Amino acid sequence: MRGIGIFTIVVFGTFYKGLVAMMLWHWFIAPLGAPSIGLFHAMGIGLAVDSFLGSRGMVADIAAYNGSAPIASDQDFIRVAFNVFVPSFLLFAGLITKGMMS
């Protein structure tokens, strides 16, 4: 059952991060003359960037900072954070920035 939840978070996160990237692109990049991108283009760009950067080392880094070994709940929280909370923060920050530009 845990595997299904993680799979759902990753799939939802991929779509959600793509949606956030598409919106940020339309707000800040397209007005400069770059062509607009759709959801699936934004998802593909996000997947390409994740393949190079990813969050694989974050669990170990956080555990080392806390002085403990990483446990499953830490890994699950980090997956949720990178797939839901971080894009939400970026979207919120982008919305505020877009409002300041007007």
C-alpha positions in Angstrom: 0.0 0.0 0.0 2.9 2.4 0.8 4.3 1.9 -2.7 1.0 2.9 -4.3 1.0 6.1 -2.2 4.6 7.0 -3.2 3.8 6.3 -6.9 0.7 8.5 -6.6 2.7 11.3 -5.1 5.4 11.1 -7.8 2.9 11.0 -10.6 0.8 13.9 -9.1 4.1 15.8 -8.4 5.2 15.4 -12.0 1.9 16.9 -13.3 1.8 19.6 -10.6 5.4 20.7 -11.2 4.7 20.8 -14.9 1.7 23.0 -14.3 3.7 25.3 -12.1 6.6 25.5 -14.6 4.1 26.2 -17.4 2.5 29.1 -15.5 5.8 30.6 -14.5 7.0 30.3 -18.1 3.9 32.1 -19.3 4.3 34.8 -16.7 8.0 35.6 -17.0 9.6 34.0 -20.1 7.0 34.3 -22.8 6.6 38.1 -22.4 10.3 38.4 -23.4 9.6 36.8 -26.8 10.2 33.1 -26.1 7.5 30.8 -27.5 4.8 29.6 -25.1 5.0 26.0 -23.8 2.2 23.6 -22.9 1.8 21.4 -19.9 3.6 18.4 -21.4 6.5 20.5 -22.6 6.8 21.9 -19.1 6.6 18.4 -17.6 9.4 17.2 -20.0 11.6 20.1 -19.1 11.0 19.4 -15.4 11.8 15.7 -15.8 15.0 16.6 -17.7 16.1 18.9 -15.0 15.2 16.4 -12.3 17.2 13.8 -14.0 20.3 15.9 -13.6 19.6 17.5 -10.2 17.0 15.4 -8.5 16.6 15.1 -4.7 18.4 11.8 -4.2 21.0 13.3 -1.9 18.6 15.4 0.2 17.6 12.5 2.6 21.2 11.8 3.4 22.0 15.5 3.8 19.1 16.1 6.2 20.0 13.0 8.1 23.6 14.0 8.4 22.5 17.5 9.6 20.3 15.9 12.2 23.0 13.4 13.2 20.8 10.4 12.5 20.2 7.7 9.9 17.5 8.5 7.4 14.2 6.7 8.1 11.3 5.9 5.8 9.1 8.7 7.2 11.9 11.2 6.4 12.1 10.0 2.9 8.3 10.1 2.4 8.2 13.7 3.8 11.0 14.8 1.4 9.2 13.2 -1.6 6.0 15.1 -0.7 8.0 18.3 -0.1 9.7 18.2 -3.4 6.6 17.2 -5.3 4.0 19.4 -3.7 5.3 22.0 -1.2 8.2 23.4 -3.1 6.2 23.9 -6.4 3.4 25.5 -4.4 5.9 27.9 -2.8 7.4 28.7 -6.2 3.9 29.4 -7.6 3.0 31.6 -4.7 6.3 33.5 -5.0 5.8 33.9 -8.8 2.3 35.2 -8.3 3.6 37.9 -5.9 6.4 38.8 -8.3 4.0 39.0 -11.2 1.8 41.3 -9.2 4.8 43.6 -8.5 5.7 43.7 -12.2 2.3 45.3 -13.2 
